[in-house]
Amino acid sequence: MTEPVPTDPRAERERDRCGRLRFRASAALHKSGLSAGSGGPAGCGSGAPG
């Protein structure tokens, strides 16, 4: 069994911030009638080519 890797608090905060940003962007697109797969700028590890 492997030991757990200690997490960097800065990396965890960045991951949380990006998650909130993606959630808010997704909600805004949904409200406007668009979908997350409709293109636009890539950001914060979305995986979309940009």
Order of alpha helices (4+ residues) and beta strands (2+ residues): alpha
